[in-house]
């Protein structure tokens, strides 16, 4: 499971290490999409601290893999 933040680095590590002896055809990378990050339990959206109104995004995490496997 990777995200936009980790995909390229993960592929590089796999390629640099010849997929750690695994057959490349048996390695699947599933990328989660990013969604707005929450700042707190009240559901406030996290914003960059640059003075701009840019939303911080993160992979949505739990639950996606179950949907994909189903």
C-alpha positions, 0 to 999 in steps of 0.5 A: 500500500503506497500513496502519492507521498511514498510511491516513487520512493517505494518503487526505487527501493524495490528496483535498487534491491532487485525486488528482494528476490521476489518475482516482479509479476508477484508484487502489486503496489496499491496506491491510496488517494489523498484526502484532506487531513483533519486537524482534530476530533472536531473535524477541522481541516488541516491547513499549511502554516504558510499563510496560504489557504492550502489544505494538507492532504494524507492517504485516507488509510484504514478501510480502503484495503478491505474494499479493494480486496472485496 
